[in-house]
Amino acid sequence: MRCKTLTAAAAVLLMMTAGCSTLERVVYRPDINQGNFLVANDVAKIHTGMTQQQVAYTLGSPMMRDPFGSSTWYYVFRQEPGHEPVTQQTLKLTFNSSGILTGIDNRPRLTGQKS
């Protein structure tokens, strides 16, 4: 009888602590990477005055282009490690009407805590 009581108490205790955040790190969560992963060496090769073809050859196709023309390209890489905060790297390239690179905006940012 005592063994059944201890087993039931252990089962109830286990169920009560199953939702606690202390056990969250025990559960495996895969890393999720999305978008254009850019190597720092390749990004360093980009400079104003390059054509769209030269940029595409160096970095590959952009993830997004300006929907109202092709003057702005976005290279976005979002990384969601299993139990770490989500980070996002955004490289925004602006071209003039002749297709020449005129602006480079490279912004890393922390997008929030993992829930």
C-alpha positions as CSV (number, residue, x, y, z in Angstrom):
1,M,0.0,0.0,0.0
2,R,2.8,2.4,0.9
3,C,4.6,1.7,-2.4
4,K,1.4,2.6,-4.4
5,T,1.0,5.8,-2.4
6,L,4.7,6.8,-3.1
7,T,4.3,5.9,-6.8
8,A,1.1,8.0,-7.1
9,A,2.7,10.9,-5.2
10,A,5.7,10.8,-7.5
11,A,3.5,10.7,-10.6
12,V,1.5,13.7,-9.4
13,L,4.6,15.6,-8.5
14,L,6.0,14.8,-12.0
15,M,2.8,16.0,-13.7
16,M,2.8,19.3,-11.6
17,T,6.4,20.1,-12.6
18,A,6.1,19.2,-16.2
19,G,5.1,22.7,-17.2
20,C,7.9,24.4,-15.3
21,S,10.5,26.4,-17.1
22,T,13.3,24.5,-15.3
23,L,12.5,21.5,-17.4
24,E,12.3,23.5,-20.6
25,R,16.0,23.2,-21.3
26,V,15.9,19.4,-21.1
27,V,13.6,19.2,-24.1
28,Y,15.4,19.2,-27.4
29,R,14.7,22.0,-29.8
30,P,16.4,22.1,-33.2
31,D,18.1,25.2,-34.5
32,I,16.0,26.9,-37.2
33,N,17.9,29.0,-39.8
34,Q,16.0,30.8,-42.6
35,G,16.9,33.1,-45.4
36,N,20.2,34.1,-47.0
37,F,23.2,33.2,-44.9
38,L,26.0,35.6,-45.9
39,V,29.6,35.1,-45.1
40,A,31.3,38.3,-43.8
41,N,34.0,38.0,-46.5
42,D,31.4,38.2,-49.2
43,V,29.6,41.1,-47.7
44,A,32.9,43.0,-47.4
45,K,33.4,42.6,-51.2
46,I,30.2,44.7,-51.8
47,H,30.8,48.4,-52.4
48,T,28.9,51.3,-53.9
49,G,29.3,51.6,-57.7
50,M,28.8,47.8,-58.4
51,T,26.1,46.7,-60.8
52,Q,23.1,44.5,-59.9
53,Q,24.7,41.7,-61.8
54,Q,28.0,42.0,-59.8
55,V,26.1,42.0,-56.5
56,A,24.0,39.0,-57.5
57,Y,27.2,37.1,-58.6
58,T,28.9,37.9,-55.2
59,L,25.9,37.3,-52.8
60,G,23.4,35.3,-54.8
61,S,19.8,36.2,-55.3
62,P,18.2,38.4,-52.7
63,M,15.4,37.1,-50.5
64,M,13.2,40.1,-51.3
65,R,13.1,42.8,-53.9
66,D,11.2,46.1,-53.8
67,P,7.7,45.2,-55.1
68,F,7.4,48.6,-56.8
69,G,10.6,48.2,-58.8
70,S,14.1,46.6,-58.5
71,S,15.8,49.5,-56.7
72,T,16.0,47.8,-53.3
73,W,17.2,44.3,-52.5
74,Y,16.9,42.7,-49.1
75,Y,19.1,39.8,-47.9
76,V,17.6,38.5,-44.6
77,F,18.9,35.8,-42.4
78,R,16.9,34.7,-39.3
79,Q,18.4,32.3,-36.8
80,E,16.4,30.7,-34.1
81,P,18.7,28.6,-31.8
82,G,16.9,26.0,-29.7
83,H,16.9,27.8,-26.4
84,E,18.5,31.2,-27.2
85,P,17.1,34.5,-28.3
86,V,16.1,34.9,-32.0
87,T,18.5,37.0,-34.1
88,Q,18.1,38.5,-37.5
89,Q,20.6,39.9,-39.9
90,T,19.3,42.2,-42.6
91,L,21.4,43.6,-45.5
92,K,19.5,46.2,-47.5
93,L,21.1,47.3,-50.8
94,T,19.8,50.3,-52.7
95,F,20.3,50.8,-56.5
96,N,19.8,53.8,-58.6
97,S,17.7,53.8,-61.8
98,S,20.7,52.6,-63.8
99,G,21.2,49.5,-61.6
100,I,24.3,50.9,-59.8
101,L,24.6,50.2,-56.0
102,T,24.2,53.5,-54.1
103,G,23.5,52.4,-50.5
104,I,24.4,49.6,-48.2
105,D,22.6,49.1,-44.8
106,N,23.8,46.1,-42.8
107,R,21.9,45.7,-39.5
108,P,22.1,42.8,-37.1
109,R,19.4,42.8,-34.4
110,L,18.1,40.7,-31.6
111,T,14.4,40.1,-32.2
112,G,13.3,38.7,-28.9
113,Q,13.3,36.0,-26.3
114,K,12.4,32.4,-27.1
115,S,9.1,31.6,-25.6
